[in-house]
Amino acid sequence: MQDKGYDFITFGRYCSGKETLSDKRFAILRHDVDLKAENSLATARMEHSLGIQASYYFRIVPRSNKAEIIKAIADLGHEIGYHYEDMTICNGNVQKAIVHFKHQLDYFRQYYPVETICMHGSPRSKFDGKDLWKSYDYHDFGIIGEPYFDVDFSRVFYLTDTGRRWDGFNVSIRDKIPFYQDEWIKKGLVFHTTDDVIAAIENERIPKQLMITTHPQRWTDDRVGWMKEFVSQSVKNVVKRLLVWNG
């Protein structure tokens, strides 16, 4: 993508409105740190070596929330955000959830001046984290962006490795873009493997503007770790597909 003239930007930069992005090629690079925070640090270091800035969204759970890693990624020049799941943690109690949200936001702001947030899908939960904003406004907490509300998907294409594939929208519970996904399918913008994505970039079939979401815990060059992730996610995809069909 760098060879094709794409500029990698953080989500905060996209939301800031400080520059005109209407005619340029760019990719918002977003990483959801669900598990294995160490993988995210490795990813952040590789990006830094390429002069790339990305956005990293940390959950509050121990396998994501590791202070030394949050600090290290911020020190590399990347954006830090809160990967919130307060509705699930508070069992759907909106009043408790907003108090919990504010507390965790203050916590992450110890390490970075957090201005953007991103919902964690919590596929096994019956609560949608985004429902918190039916009762409250995240702008009141100094937040300028949430990807599912503040990206213009009529212009920005979305790629995510949810489901351990690039066409996982069929098994995704919440990491999906209604309406626009159907439009992308009609245009043939459906890719399964990373090689498919790379070929589309080389052939300039990828739109000029897009957001790419990855979950660094999925990515490894260790064969044993790769196989564990493959088997685990394959089982999860079967369960999620059943949940989607029964939903």
PASEBA-1860 file (N, C-alpha, C; in nm, 3 decimals):
! residues 247
1> MQDKGYDF> 0.083/-0.121/0.000/0.000/0.000/0.000/0.087/0.125/0.000 ~ 0.199/0.121/0.069/0.290/0.234/0.064/0.344/0.252/-0.079 ~ 0.375/0.142/-0.147/0.423/0.150/-0.284/0.318/0.211/-0.377 ~ 0.191/0.193/-0.343/0.082/0.247/-0.425/0.040/0.387/-0.383 ~ 0.114/0.445/-0.289/0.088/0.584/-0.254/-0.013/0.607/-0.144 ~ -0.045/0.502/-0.067/-0.138/0.519/0.044/-0.066/0.580/0.164 ~ -0.136/0.670/0.232/-0.088/0.727/0.357/-0.161/0.656/0.470 ~ -0.087/0.603/0.567/-0.149/0.539/0.683/-0.174/0.644/0.791
9> ITFGRYCS> -0.297/0.650/0.840/-0.332/0.750/0.940/-0.403/0.684/1.058 ~ -0.399/0.751/1.171/-0.472/0.704/1.287/-0.619/0.743/1.274 ~ -0.702/0.677/1.351/-0.844/0.712/1.350/-0.864/0.852/1.407 ~ -0.786/0.886/1.507/-0.796/1.020/1.564/-0.765/1.128/1.462 ~ -0.666/1.103/1.378/-0.632/1.200/1.274/-0.748/1.213/1.174 ~ -0.810/1.100/1.142/-0.925/1.104/1.051/-1.038/1.189/1.110 ~ -1.061/1.174/1.240/-1.172/1.242/1.306/-1.143/1.389/1.337 ~ -1.017/1.425/1.340/-0.981/1.558/1.387/-1.028/1.669/1.295
17> GKETLSDK> -1.040/1.639/1.165/-1.083/1.741/1.070/-0.978/1.848/1.046 ~ -0.855/1.822/1.086/-0.750/1.923/1.072/-0.690/1.927/0.932 ~ -0.722/1.829/0.851/-0.669/1.827/0.717/-0.773/1.772/0.620 ~ -0.757/1.803/0.494/-0.850/1.757/0.392/-0.804/1.622/0.340 ~ -0.889/1.522/0.354/-0.855/1.387/0.310/-0.939/1.344/0.190 ~ -1.017/1.435/0.135/-1.118/1.397/0.037/-1.060/1.337/-0.091 ~ -0.942/1.382/-0.134/-0.890/1.338/-0.263/-0.765/1.251/-0.254 ~ -0.721/1.217/-0.134/-0.596/1.144/-0.123/-0.620/0.998/-0.088
25> RFAILRHD> -0.522/0.916/-0.114/-0.528/0.776/-0.076/-0.484/0.762/0.069 ~ -0.567/0.699/0.149/-0.527/0.676/0.287/-0.591/0.550/0.341 ~ -0.528/0.495/0.443/-0.581/0.380/0.516/-0.578/0.412/0.664 ~ -0.694/0.408/0.728/-0.700/0.417/0.873/-0.663/0.278/0.925 ~ -0.555/0.271/1.000/-0.506/0.141/1.047/-0.542/0.125/1.194 ~ -0.633/0.031/1.220/-0.687/0.011/1.354/-0.655/-0.131/1.401 ~ -0.612/-0.141/1.526/-0.583/-0.271/1.585/-0.664/-0.285/1.714 ~ -0.742/-0.391/1.725/-0.817/-0.421/1.846/-0.736/-0.519/1.930
33> VDLKAENS> -0.693/-0.474/2.046/-0.608/-0.557/2.132/-0.698/-0.637/2.225 ~ -0.755/-0.745/2.172/-0.846/-0.827/2.251/-0.771/-0.917/2.349 ~ -0.662/-0.977/2.302/-0.584/-1.073/2.378/-0.437/-1.059/2.338 ~ -0.348/-1.128/2.409/-0.207/-1.135/2.372/-0.150/-0.998/2.337 ~ -0.149/-0.910/2.434/-0.102/-0.774/2.410/0.040/-0.771/2.356 ~ 0.119/-0.872/2.385/0.256/-0.878/2.335/0.260/-0.877/2.183 ~ 0.163/-0.941/2.120/0.158/-0.941/1.974/0.137/-0.800/1.920 ~ 0.057/-0.722/1.992/0.033/-0.584/1.948/0.160/-0.500/1.956
41> LATARMEH> 0.240/-0.524/2.057/0.366/-0.451/2.069/0.458/-0.487/1.952 ~ 0.464/-0.613/1.916/0.546/-0.654/1.802/0.496/-0.587/1.674 ~ 0.365/-0.581/1.657/0.307/-0.516/1.540/0.340/-0.367/1.539 ~ 0.328/-0.304/1.656/0.356/-0.161/1.667/0.501/-0.130/1.632 ~ 0.592/-0.216/1.672/0.733/-0.195/1.641/0.759/-0.207/1.491 ~ 0.696/-0.306/1.427/0.713/-0.320/1.282/0.659/-0.198/1.208 ~ 0.543/-0.152/1.250/0.485/-0.034/1.186/0.575/0.088/1.205 ~ 0.626/0.104/1.325/0.714/0.217/1.354/0.837/0.216/1.263
49> SLGIQASY> 0.891/0.097/1.238/1.009/0.086/1.152/0.978/0.126/1.009 ~ 0.850/0.122/0.971/0.807/0.161/0.837/0.754/0.304/0.832 ~ 0.761/0.374/0.945/0.711/0.510/0.949/0.560/0.519/0.951 ~ 0.495/0.414/1.001/0.348/0.406/1.003/0.296/0.430/1.143 ~ 0.192/0.513/1.153/0.121/0.534/1.279/-0.015/0.464/1.271 ~ -0.053/0.397/1.378/-0.179/0.323/1.381/-0.252/0.351/1.512 ~ -0.374/0.302/1.520/-0.457/0.319/1.641/-0.474/0.184/1.710 ~ -0.445/0.178/1.840/-0.453/0.056/1.919/-0.561/0.072/2.026
57> YFRIVPRS> -0.659/-0.018/2.025/-0.770/-0.011/2.119/-0.758/-0.124/2.221 ~ -0.740/-0.085/2.347/-0.717/-0.180/2.456/-0.844/-0.202/2.537 ~ -0.870/-0.329/2.565/-0.977/-0.365/2.659/-0.924/-0.347/2.802 ~ -1.016/-0.355/2.899/-0.977/-0.340/3.039/-0.936/-0.474/3.100 ~ -0.963/-0.585/3.031/-0.933/-0.718/3.085/-0.782/-0.741/3.090 ~ -0.733/-0.823/3.184/-0.589/-0.839/3.205/-0.510/-0.882/3.082 ~ -0.566/-0.965/2.996/-0.490/-1.014/2.880/-0.469/-0.906/2.774 ~ -0.541/-0.796/2.788/-0.523/-0.682/2.698/-0.457/-0.566/2.770
65> NKAEIIKA> -0.506/-0.538/2.889/-0.464/-0.420/2.964/-0.333/-0.445/3.038 ~ -0.223/-0.421/2.967/-0.090/-0.435/3.027/-0.020/-0.300/3.017 ~ -0.004/-0.235/3.132/0.042/-0.097/3.135/0.173/-0.076/3.060 ~ 0.269/-0.167/3.079/0.399/-0.149/3.017/0.390/-0.154/2.865 ~ 0.295/-0.234/2.813/0.278/-0.244/2.668/0.203/-0.123/2.614 ~ 0.103/-0.076/2.688/0.033/0.046/2.647/0.132/0.162/2.636 ~ 0.216/0.176/2.737/0.317/0.283/2.737/0.414/0.269/2.620 ~ 0.458/0.147/2.597/0.556/0.124/2.490/0.498/0.157/2.354
73> IADLGHEI> 0.373/0.119/2.331/0.310/0.146/2.201/0.286/0.296/2.184 ~ 0.245/0.364/2.291/0.227/0.509/2.285/0.360/0.578/2.258 ~ 0.468/0.529/2.318/0.600/0.589/2.300/0.650/0.574/2.156 ~ 0.596/0.476/2.084/0.633/0.458/1.944/0.556/0.553/1.851 ~ 0.468/0.634/1.909/0.395/0.733/1.830/0.258/0.690/1.783 ~ 0.211/0.576/1.833/0.080/0.528/1.792/-0.031/0.587/1.881 ~ -0.152/0.584/1.829/-0.268/0.630/1.906/-0.319/0.517/1.997 ~ -0.358/0.553/2.118/-0.419/0.460/2.212/-0.565/0.498/2.231
81> GYHYEDMT> -0.653/0.397/2.229/-0.795/0.419/2.252/-0.852/0.313/2.344 ~ -0.974/0.336/2.387/-1.042/0.244/2.479/-1.135/0.153/2.399 ~ -1.114/0.022/2.412/-1.196/-0.080/2.345/-1.306/-0.120/2.444 ~ -1.412/-0.045/2.445/-1.509/-0.052/2.554/-1.610/-0.167/2.539 ~ -1.649/-0.222/2.652/-1.750/-0.328/2.660/-1.828/-0.313/2.791 ~ -1.856/-0.190/2.827/-1.913/-0.159/2.958/-2.054/-0.216/2.977 ~ -2.131/-0.223/2.869/-2.267/-0.278/2.881/-2.263/-0.425/2.918 ~ -2.167/-0.497/2.863/-2.152/-0.639/2.897/-2.103/-0.655/3.040
89> ICNGNVQK> -2.001/-0.578/3.077/-1.944/-0.588/3.211/-2.048/-0.554/3.317 ~ -2.135/-0.459/3.288/-2.236/-0.413/3.384/-2.372/-0.477/3.360 ~ -2.374/-0.586/3.282/-2.493/-0.667/3.264/-2.613/-0.584/3.213 ~ -2.583/-0.490/3.124/-2.689/-0.413/3.061/-2.742/-0.296/3.142 ~ -2.687/-0.273/3.261/-2.731/-0.160/3.343/-2.665/-0.033/3.290 ~ -2.746/0.051/3.225/-2.691/0.168/3.156/-2.626/0.265/3.252 ~ -2.688/0.286/3.368/-2.633/0.382/3.465/-2.498/0.334/3.518 ~ -2.487/0.207/3.550/-2.359/0.153/3.596/-2.256/0.153/3.482
97> AIVHFKHQ> -2.304/0.125/3.361/-2.213/0.116/3.247/-2.146/0.250/3.217 ~ -2.219/0.360/3.227/-2.158/0.489/3.195/-2.058/0.530/3.303 ~ -2.085/0.494/3.428/-1.989/0.521/3.535/-1.862/0.439/3.512 ~ -1.881/0.313/3.474/-1.768/0.225/3.445/-1.690/0.278/3.326 ~ -1.759/0.322/3.222/-1.693/0.378/3.104/-1.604/0.497/3.142 ~ -1.660/0.590/3.219/-1.585/0.710/3.259/-1.461/0.672/3.340 ~ -1.477/0.576/3.429/-1.365/0.534/3.514/-1.253/0.474/3.429 ~ -1.290/0.387/3.333/-1.188/0.323/3.249/-1.124/0.423/3.153
105> LDYFRQYY> -1.202/0.517/3.104/-1.147/0.620/3.017/-1.042/0.702/3.091 ~ -1.071/0.737/3.215/-0.974/0.810/3.297/-0.848/0.727/3.318 ~ -0.866/0.596/3.335/-0.751/0.508/3.354/-0.660/0.510/3.232 ~ -0.715/0.491/3.111/-0.633/0.487/2.991/-0.571/0.623/2.960 ~ -0.635/0.728/3.006/-0.580/0.862/2.983/-0.457/0.890/3.069 ~ -0.424/0.798/3.159/-0.296/0.810/3.230/-0.179/0.789/3.134 ~ -0.203/0.713/3.028/-0.097/0.673/2.936/-0.101/0.748/2.803 ~ -0.218/0.804/2.770/-0.234/0.869/2.640/-0.358/0.957/2.646
113> PVETICMH> -0.357/1.074/2.582/-0.476/1.161/2.582/-0.585/1.106/2.491 ~ -0.653/1.003/2.537/-0.748/0.927/2.454/-0.860/1.017/2.403 ~ -0.876/1.016/2.270/-0.982/1.094/2.206/-1.078/1.008/2.124 ~ -1.042/0.881/2.103/-1.131/0.793/2.027/-1.151/0.662/2.103 ~ -1.265/0.602/2.077/-1.302/0.477/2.141/-1.353/0.382/2.033 ~ -1.362/0.255/2.067/-1.415/0.157/1.972/-1.482/0.044/2.049 ~ -1.602/0.010/2.008/-1.677/-0.097/2.073/-1.610/-0.233/2.055 ~ -1.602/-0.310/2.164/-1.562/-0.451/2.156/-1.687/-0.533/2.133
121> GSPRSKFD> -1.681/-0.622/2.034/-1.801/-0.693/1.991/-1.865/-0.784/2.094 ~ -1.785/-0.844/2.182/-1.839/-0.936/2.285/-1.945/-1.029/2.225 ~ -1.907/-1.117/2.130/-2.006/-1.197/2.059/-2.088/-1.291/2.148 ~ -2.035/-1.327/2.264/-2.110/-1.417/2.352/-2.207/-1.342/2.443 ~ -2.202/-1.210/2.438/-2.290/-1.129/2.522/-2.418/-1.092/2.447 ~ -2.527/-1.081/2.519/-2.652/-1.037/2.457/-2.661/-0.885/2.450 ~ -2.562/-0.816/2.507/-2.564/-0.670/2.511/-2.471/-0.612/2.404 ~ -2.523/-0.517/2.331/-2.445/-0.446/2.230/-2.386/-0.322/2.296
129> GKDLWKSY> -2.252/-0.314/2.297/-2.185/-0.202/2.364/-2.227/-0.067/2.311 ~ -2.261/-0.059/2.182/-2.299/0.068/2.122/-2.431/0.121/2.176 ~ -2.509/0.035/2.238/-2.639/0.080/2.292/-2.622/0.180/2.406 ~ -2.504/0.186/2.463/-2.478/0.283/2.569/-2.503/0.426/2.518 ~ -2.480/0.446/2.389/-2.491/0.581/2.333/-2.632/0.616/2.289 ~ -2.727/0.527/2.318/-2.868/0.563/2.303/-2.914/0.649/2.420 ~ -2.840/0.640/2.531/-2.875/0.716/2.651/-2.776/0.827/2.681 ~ -2.654/0.816/2.630/-2.550/0.915/2.659/-2.479/0.955/2.530
137> DYHDFGII> -2.397/1.058/2.538/-2.324/1.110/2.423/-2.175/1.105/2.456 ~ -2.100/1.026/2.381/-1.957/1.012/2.413/-1.880/1.142/2.390 ~ -1.935/1.233/2.312/-1.868/1.362/2.295/-1.858/1.439/2.427 ~ -1.950/1.411/2.518/-1.948/1.479/2.648/-1.827/1.438/2.731 ~ -1.757/1.334/2.689/-1.640/1.285/2.762/-1.511/1.316/2.687 ~ -1.518/1.411/2.595/-1.398/1.451/2.520/-1.359/1.354/2.410 ~ -1.454/1.272/2.367/-1.429/1.175/2.261/-1.473/1.235/2.127 ~ -1.384/1.226/2.028/-1.417/1.283/1.897/-1.457/1.178/1.794
145> GEPYFDVD> -1.441/1.049/1.827/-1.474/0.950/1.727/-1.494/0.810/1.781 ~ -1.589/0.739/1.720/-1.615/0.597/1.741/-1.636/0.540/1.600 ~ -1.556/0.442/1.557/-1.559/0.400/1.417/-1.696/0.365/1.362 ~ -1.780/0.301/1.443/-1.909/0.257/1.391/-2.010/0.371/1.376 ~ -1.974/0.488/1.428/-2.060/0.606/1.415/-1.996/0.716/1.331 ~ -1.865/0.723/1.328/-1.798/0.843/1.276/-1.713/0.821/1.152 ~ -1.725/0.706/1.088/-1.659/0.685/0.959/-1.764/0.697/0.850 ~ -1.732/0.772/0.746/-1.822/0.787/0.631/-1.802/0.667/0.539
153> FSRVFYLT> -1.879/0.560/0.562/-1.861/0.438/0.485/-1.913/0.448/0.343 ~ -1.974/0.559/0.309/-2.010/0.581/0.169/-1.884/0.613/0.088 ~ -1.777/0.652/0.157/-1.649/0.685/0.094/-1.536/0.591/0.137 ~ -1.546/0.539/0.260/-1.436/0.461/0.319/-1.473/0.313/0.320 ~ -1.395/0.231/0.251/-1.413/0.086/0.247/-1.361/0.025/0.377 ~ -1.423/-0.086/0.419/-1.385/-0.146/0.546/-1.336/-0.289/0.526 ~ -1.216/-0.316/0.577/-1.159/-0.450/0.580/-1.130/-0.488/0.724 ~ -1.174/-0.606/0.765/-1.145/-0.653/0.901/-1.113/-0.801/0.898
161> DTGRRWDG> -1.021/-0.843/0.986/-0.986/-0.985/0.995/-1.072/-1.059/1.096 ~ -1.186/-1.000/1.133/-1.280/-1.068/1.223/-1.315/-1.206/1.166 ~ -1.308/-1.308/1.251/-1.332/-1.444/1.204/-1.209/-1.508/1.143 ~ -1.094/-1.437/1.155/-0.967/-1.488/1.101/-0.974/-1.506/0.950 ~ -1.039/-1.412/0.886/-1.050/-1.408/0.741/-1.093/-1.267/0.703 ~ -1.073/-1.231/0.579/-1.109/-1.094/0.538/-1.254/-1.084/0.491 ~ -1.322/-1.197/0.480/-1.464/-1.197/0.443/-1.547/-1.258/0.556 ~ -1.511/-1.222/0.679/-1.578/-1.280/0.795/-1.708/-1.214/0.832
169> FNVSIRDK> -1.758/-1.123/0.749/-1.883/-1.053/0.783/-2.001/-1.149/0.793 ~ -1.992/-1.266/0.730/-2.102/-1.363/0.737/-2.111/-1.430/0.874 ~ -2.002/-1.428/0.950/-2.003/-1.492/1.082/-1.984/-1.390/1.193 ~ -1.980/-1.263/1.159/-1.960/-1.159/1.260/-2.093/-1.124/1.326 ~ -2.088/-1.111/1.458/-2.208/-1.071/1.532/-2.227/-0.920/1.525 ~ -2.120/-0.844/1.549/-2.135/-0.698/1.556/-2.034/-0.620/1.474 ~ -1.923/-0.682/1.433/-1.823/-0.610/1.355/-1.862/-0.615/1.207 ~ -1.966/-0.541/1.174/-2.017/-0.541/1.037/-2.073/-0.402/1.006
177> IPFYQDEW> -2.082/-0.373/0.878/-2.130/-0.243/0.832/-2.255/-0.264/0.748 ~ -2.375/-0.250/0.808/-2.499/-0.273/0.733/-2.510/-0.182/0.612 ~ -2.580/-0.227/0.512/-2.607/-0.159/0.386/-2.482/-0.148/0.301 ~ -2.378/-0.084/0.351/-2.259/-0.064/0.269/-2.190/-0.195/0.235 ~ -2.198/-0.294/0.327/-2.139/-0.424/0.298/-2.204/-0.485/0.175 ~ -2.335/-0.472/0.162/-2.405/-0.524/0.043/-2.357/-0.453/-0.083 ~ -2.332/-0.324/-0.073/-2.283/-0.248/-0.188/-2.143/-0.294/-0.227 ~ -2.059/-0.320/-0.128/-1.922/-0.367/-0.158/-1.924/-0.504/-0.223
185> IKKGLVFH> -2.016/-0.590/-0.176/-2.028/-0.724/-0.235/-2.068/-0.712/-0.382 ~ -2.162/-0.623/-0.412/-2.205/-0.604/-0.551/-2.090/-0.559/-0.641 ~ -1.997/-0.484/-0.583/-1.883/-0.433/-0.659/-1.767/-0.534/-0.664 ~ -1.785/-0.650/-0.601/-1.680/-0.751/-0.601/-1.570/-0.724/-0.502 ~ -1.596/-0.636/-0.405/-1.495/-0.604/-0.304/-1.504/-0.703/-0.188 ~ -1.480/-0.828/-0.219/-1.482/-0.936/-0.120/-1.351/-1.013/-0.134 ~ -1.280/-1.027/-0.023/-1.149/-1.092/-0.025/-1.143/-1.191/0.090 ~ -1.087/-1.307/0.064/-1.082/-1.412/0.166/-0.946/-1.417/0.235
193> TTDDVIAA> -0.840/-1.430/0.159/-0.707/-1.444/0.217/-0.630/-1.312/0.207 ~ -0.520/-1.305/0.283/-0.433/-1.188/0.275/-0.372/-1.177/0.136 ~ -0.342/-1.289/0.073/-0.289/-1.285/-0.064/-0.391/-1.222/-0.159 ~ -0.521/-1.249/-0.136/-0.625/-1.187/-0.217/-0.623/-1.035/-0.202 ~ -0.605/-0.990/-0.078/-0.601/-0.846/-0.052/-0.479/-0.784/-0.119 ~ -0.363/-0.848/-0.105/-0.241/-0.795/-0.165/-0.254/-0.787/-0.316 ~ -0.311/-0.890/-0.378/-0.329/-0.888/-0.523/-0.421/-0.774/-0.565 ~ -0.526/-0.749/-0.487/-0.619/-0.641/-0.519/-0.551/-0.505/-0.506
201> IENERIPK> -0.463/-0.491/-0.409/-0.387/-0.366/-0.394/-0.296/-0.347/-0.515 ~ -0.224/-0.452/-0.552/-0.131/-0.442/-0.664/-0.203/-0.411/-0.794 ~ -0.326/-0.464/-0.808/-0.405/-0.441/-0.930/-0.495/-0.317/-0.919 ~ -0.479/-0.245/-0.807/-0.554/-0.120/-0.782/-0.705/-0.141/-0.785 ~ -0.748/-0.254/-0.728/-0.891/-0.282/-0.712/-0.942/-0.237/-0.576 ~ -0.851/-0.210/-0.483/-0.889/-0.162/-0.351/-0.923/-0.014/-0.361 ~ -1.033/0.031/-0.299/-1.069/0.174/-0.304/-0.958/0.264/-0.251 ~ -0.966/0.390/-0.286/-0.863/0.488/-0.249/-0.860/0.514/-0.099
209> QLMITTHP> -0.973/0.495/-0.032/-0.980/0.525/0.110/-1.042/0.405/0.182 ~ -0.979/0.362/0.290/-1.032/0.247/0.361/-0.985/0.248/0.507 ~ -1.056/0.169/0.587/-1.015/0.140/0.724/-0.987/-0.009/0.733 ~ -0.870/-0.042/0.787/-0.831/-0.182/0.805/-0.825/-0.211/0.954 ~ -0.898/-0.313/0.997/-0.896/-0.355/1.136/-0.831/-0.493/1.147 ~ -0.732/-0.504/1.235/-0.676/-0.636/1.263/-0.676/-0.661/1.413 ~ -0.671/-0.789/1.446/-0.659/-0.834/1.584/-0.523/-0.904/1.594 ~ -0.423/-0.834/1.647/-0.286/-0.887/1.642/-0.268/-1.025/1.706
217> QRWTDDRV> -0.360/-1.066/1.794/-0.342/-1.199/1.853/-0.357/-1.309/1.749 ~ -0.418/-1.279/1.635/-0.437/-1.379/1.531/-0.311/-1.403/1.449 ~ -0.218/-1.308/1.453/-0.106/-1.309/1.359/0.020/-1.362/1.427 ~ 0.083/-1.462/1.364/0.204/-1.520/1.420/0.279/-1.596/1.311 ~ 0.411/-1.605/1.326/0.490/-1.690/1.237/0.535/-1.817/1.310 ~ 0.475/-1.841/1.427/0.501/-1.964/1.502/0.398/-2.069/1.461 ~ 0.440/-2.182/1.411/0.347/-2.280/1.354/0.250/-2.336/1.457 ~ 0.300/-2.360/1.579/0.211/-2.413/1.683/0.107/-2.309/1.720
225> GWMKEFVS> 0.151/-2.185/1.740/0.058/-2.078/1.772/-0.041/-2.054/1.660 ~ 0.007/-2.063/1.535/-0.081/-2.046/1.419/-0.191/-2.152/1.418 ~ -0.152/-2.277/1.444/-0.250/-2.386/1.440/-0.351/-2.372/1.553 ~ -0.306/-2.332/1.672/-0.399/-2.312/1.783/-0.503/-2.206/1.749 ~ -0.457/-2.096/1.691/-0.549/-1.989/1.653/-0.644/-2.035/1.543 ~ -0.593/-2.113/1.448/-0.674/-2.164/1.338/-0.787/-2.252/1.391 ~ -0.753/-2.347/1.477/-0.853/-2.439/1.531/-0.953/-2.364/1.618 ~ -0.903/-2.279/1.707/-0.989/-2.205/1.798/-1.088/-2.118/1.722
233> QSVKNVVK> -1.039/-2.043/1.622/-1.127/-1.952/1.549/-1.224/-2.028/1.460 ~ -1.183/-2.142/1.407/-1.274/-2.223/1.326/-1.394/-2.269/1.408 ~ -1.369/-2.310/1.532/-1.478/-2.350/1.621/-1.567/-2.229/1.653 ~ -1.503/-2.115/1.683/-1.580/-1.994/1.714/-1.668/-1.953/1.597 ~ -1.616/-1.967/1.476/-1.693/-1.926/1.359/-1.819/-2.010/1.342 ~ -1.810/-2.139/1.373/-1.929/-2.225/1.367/-2.034/-2.177/1.466 ~ -1.990/-2.146/1.588/-2.083/-2.098/1.691/-2.143/-1.965/1.650 ~ -2.059/-1.873/1.601/-2.109/-1.741/1.562/-2.204/-1.750/1.444
241> RLLVWNG> -2.176/-1.842/1.351/-2.267/-1.859/1.237/-2.404/-1.905/1.285 ~ -2.407/-1.994/1.383/-2.534/-2.039/1.440/-2.607/-1.926/1.509 ~ -2.531/-1.841/1.581/-2.592/-1.726/1.648/-2.650/-1.628/1.547 ~ -2.578/-1.607/1.435/-2.628/-1.518/1.330/-2.756/-1.573/1.270 ~ -2.758/-1.703/1.238/-2.876/-1.764/1.177/-2.996/-1.760/1.272 ~ -2.969/-1.779/1.402/-3.079/-1.783/1.499/-3.117/-1.644/1.549 ~ -3.038/-1.541/1.506/-3.064/-1.406/1.552/-3.183/-1.343/1.485
END
